[in-house]
Amino acid sequence: MEQCRADLIRLGKLNKKPEKRKVNTVLKETALFSLYASDGSGISRSF
């Protein structure tokens, strides 16, 4: 029983990490997009 709970916790941690990384990637892409959009010349590069 204890081992099973530990495995579930480990699975939960493994599942949370990629989600956080995905959010960080989206935030970086959004920041890059707004940077290029305000630049004007780099809009095509941001897509």
DSSP file (Angstrom, degrees, kcal/mol; ACC not computed):
  #  RESIDUE AA STRUCTURE BP1 BP2  ACC     N-H-->O    O-->H-N    N-H-->O    O-->H-N    TCO  KAPPA ALPHA  PHI   PSI    X-CA   Y-CA   Z-CA
    1    1 A M     >        0   0    0      0, 0.0     4,-1.9     0, 0.0     5,-0.2   0.000 360.0 360.0 360.0 -45.8    0.0    0.0    0.0
    2    2 A E  H  >  +     0   0    0      1,-0.2     4,-2.1     2,-0.2     5,-0.1   0.903 360.0  50.8 -64.4 -41.0    2.8    2.4    0.9
    3    3 A Q  H  > S+     0   0    0      1,-0.2     4,-2.3     2,-0.2    -1,-0.2   0.892 107.5  54.0 -62.9 -40.1    4.7    1.6   -2.2
    4    4 A C  H  > S+     0   0    0      1,-0.2     4,-2.1     2,-0.2    -1,-0.2   0.909 108.6  48.4 -61.3 -42.8    1.6    2.2   -4.3
    5    5 A R  H  X S+     0   0    0     -4,-1.9     4,-2.4     2,-0.2    -1,-0.2   0.894 109.8  52.3 -65.9 -39.4    1.1    5.7   -2.8
    6    6 A A  H  X S+     0   0    0     -4,-2.1     4,-2.5     1,-0.2    -1,-0.2   0.900 109.2  50.2 -62.5 -40.5    4.8    6.5   -3.4
    7    7 A D  H  X S+     0   0    0     -4,-2.3     4,-2.6     2,-0.2    -1,-0.2   0.901 110.1  50.1 -64.3 -40.9    4.4    5.5   -7.1
    8    8 A L  H  X S+     0   0    0     -4,-2.1     4,-2.5     2,-0.2    -2,-0.2   0.904 110.9  49.1 -63.8 -41.1    1.3    7.7   -7.5
    9    9 A I  H  X S+     0   0    0     -4,-2.4     4,-2.4     2,-0.2    -2,-0.2   0.920 111.8  49.0 -63.4 -43.4    3.1   10.6   -5.9
   10   10 A R  H  X S+     0   0    0     -4,-2.5     4,-2.4     1,-0.2    -2,-0.2   0.912 111.3  49.7 -63.3 -41.6    6.1   10.1   -8.3
   11   11 A L  H  X S+     0   0    0     -4,-2.6     4,-2.4     1,-0.2    -1,-0.2   0.908 109.7  52.1 -61.9 -41.6    3.7    9.9  -11.2
   12   12 A G  H  X S+     0   0    0     -4,-2.5     4,-1.8     1,-0.2    -2,-0.2   0.902 110.3  47.7 -61.1 -41.8    2.0   13.1  -10.1
   13   13 A K  H  X S+     0   0    0     -4,-2.4     4,-1.8     2,-0.2    -1,-0.2   0.898 111.7  50.1 -66.3 -40.1    5.4   14.9  -10.0
   14   14 A L  H  < S+     0   0    0     -4,-2.4    -2,-0.2     1,-0.2    -1,-0.2   0.875 111.7  49.0 -64.9 -36.4    6.4   13.6  -13.4
   15   15 A N  H  X S+     0   0    0     -4,-2.4     4,-0.8     1,-0.2    -1,-0.2   0.826 110.2  50.8 -73.0 -31.0    3.0   14.7  -14.8
   16   16 A K  H  X S+     0   0    0     -4,-1.8     4,-2.1    -5,-0.2     5,-0.2   0.875 100.6  62.6 -75.4 -36.6    3.3   18.2  -13.3
   17   17 A K  H  X S+     0   0    0     -4,-1.8     4,-2.3     1,-0.2     5,-0.2   0.922 102.3  46.1 -60.5 -49.7    6.8   19.0  -14.5
   18   18 A P  H  > S+     0   0    0      0, 0.0     4,-2.5     0, 0.0    -1,-0.2   0.871 110.9  55.7 -61.6 -33.4    6.2   18.9  -18.3
   19   19 A E  H  X S+     0   0    0     -4,-0.8     4,-2.1     2,-0.2    -2,-0.2   0.923 108.5  46.6 -62.6 -43.9    3.0   21.0  -17.8
   20   20 A K  H  X S+     0   0    0     -4,-2.1     4,-2.3     1,-0.2    -1,-0.2   0.899 112.3  50.4 -64.2 -40.7    5.1   23.7  -16.1
   21   21 A R  H  X S+     0   0    0     -4,-2.3     4,-2.2     1,-0.2    -1,-0.2   0.882 108.6  52.8 -64.7 -37.6    7.7   23.5  -18.8
   22   22 A K  H  X S+     0   0    0     -4,-2.5     4,-2.4     2,-0.2    -2,-0.2   0.914 108.7  49.4 -63.5 -43.0    4.9   23.9  -21.4
   23   23 A V  H  X S+     0   0    0     -4,-2.1     4,-2.5     1,-0.2    -2,-0.2   0.909 110.2  51.1 -62.4 -42.8    3.6   27.0  -19.7
   24   24 A N  H  X S+     0   0    0     -4,-2.3     4,-2.4     2,-0.2    -1,-0.2   0.898 109.7  50.4 -61.5 -40.5    7.1   28.5  -19.6
   25   25 A T  H  X S+     0   0    0     -4,-2.2     4,-2.7     2,-0.2    -2,-0.2   0.917 110.5  49.1 -63.5 -43.6    7.5   27.8  -23.3
   26   26 A V  H  X S+     0   0    0     -4,-2.4     4,-2.5     1,-0.2    -2,-0.2   0.909 111.0  50.1 -62.6 -41.8    4.2   29.5  -24.1
   27   27 A L  H  X S+     0   0    0     -4,-2.5     4,-2.3     2,-0.2    -2,-0.2   0.908 111.5  48.4 -63.4 -41.8    5.2   32.5  -22.0
   28   28 A K  H  X S+     0   0    0     -4,-2.4     4,-2.7     2,-0.2    -2,-0.2   0.923 112.3  48.6 -63.7 -43.9    8.6   32.8  -23.7
   29   29 A E  H  X S+     0   0    0     -4,-2.7     4,-2.7     1,-0.2    -2,-0.2   0.891 111.6  49.9 -63.8 -39.2    6.9   32.5  -27.2
   30   30 A T  H  X S+     0   0    0     -4,-2.5     4,-2.5     2,-0.2    -1,-0.2   0.903 111.4  48.8 -64.7 -40.9    4.3   35.2  -26.2
   31   31 A A  H  X S+     0   0    0     -4,-2.3     4,-2.0     2,-0.2    -2,-0.2   0.914 112.9  47.4 -64.6 -42.9    7.2   37.4  -25.0
   32   32 A L  H  X S+     0   0    0     -4,-2.7     4,-2.7     2,-0.2     5,-0.2   0.912 111.5  51.8 -63.1 -42.3    9.0   36.9  -28.2
   33   33 A F  H  X S+     0   0    0     -4,-2.7     4,-3.0     1,-0.2    -2,-0.2   0.935 111.4  45.0 -60.7 -48.0    5.9   37.5  -30.2
   34   34 A S  H  X S+     0   0    0     -4,-2.5     4,-2.1     2,-0.2    -1,-0.2   0.844 112.4  53.8 -66.7 -32.1    5.1   40.8  -28.5
   35   35 A L  H  X S+     0   0    0     -4,-2.0     4,-1.3    -5,-0.2    -2,-0.2   0.945 114.3  40.0 -64.8 -48.5    8.8   41.8  -28.8
   36   36 A Y  H  X S+     0   0    0     -4,-2.7     4,-2.2     2,-0.2     6,-0.6   0.888 113.7  54.7 -67.4 -39.3    8.7   41.2  -32.6
   37   37 A A  H  < S+     0   0    0     -4,-3.0    -1,-0.2     1,-0.2    -2,-0.2   0.894 110.7  44.6 -63.9 -40.1    5.3   42.7  -33.0
   38   38 A S  H  < S+     0   0    0     -4,-2.1    -1,-0.2     1,-0.2    -2,-0.2   0.787 110.0  57.7 -73.4 -26.0    6.4   46.0  -31.3
   39   39 A D  H  < S-     0   0    0     -4,-1.3     2,-0.6    -5,-0.2    -2,-0.2   0.896  88.3-159.0 -68.7 -41.5    9.6   45.9  -33.4
   40   40 A G  S >< S+     0   0    0     -4,-2.2     3,-0.7     1,-0.1    -1,-0.1  -0.260  77.5  67.2  92.9 -47.7    7.6   45.9  -36.6
   41   41 A S  T 3  S+     0   0    0     -2,-0.6     3,-0.3     1,-0.2     4,-0.1   0.722  98.3  51.1 -80.2 -20.9   10.3   44.4  -38.8
   42   42 A G  T 3> S+     0   0    0     -6,-0.6     4,-1.1     1,-0.2     3,-0.5   0.241  71.4 109.0-102.9  14.1   10.4   41.0  -37.2
   43   43 A I  T X4 S+     0   0    0     -3,-0.7     3,-0.7    -7,-0.3     4,-0.5   0.901  80.0  50.8 -59.7 -42.3    6.7   40.1  -37.3
   44   44 A S  G >4 S+     0   0    0     -3,-0.3     3,-0.7     1,-0.2    -1,-0.2   0.822 106.8  55.9 -65.5 -29.6    7.1   37.4  -39.9
   45   45 A R  G 34 S+     0   0    0     -3,-0.5    -1,-0.2     1,-0.2    -2,-0.2   0.761  97.6  63.3 -72.4 -24.7    9.9   35.8  -37.9
   46   46 A S  G <<        0   0    0     -4,-1.1    -1,-0.2    -3,-0.7    -2,-0.2   0.649 360.0 360.0 -78.6 -14.1    7.7   35.4  -34.8
   47   47 A F    <         0   0    0     -3,-0.7    -1,-0.2    -4,-0.5    -2,-0.1   0.472 360.0 360.0 -89.6 360.0    5.3   33.0  -36.5
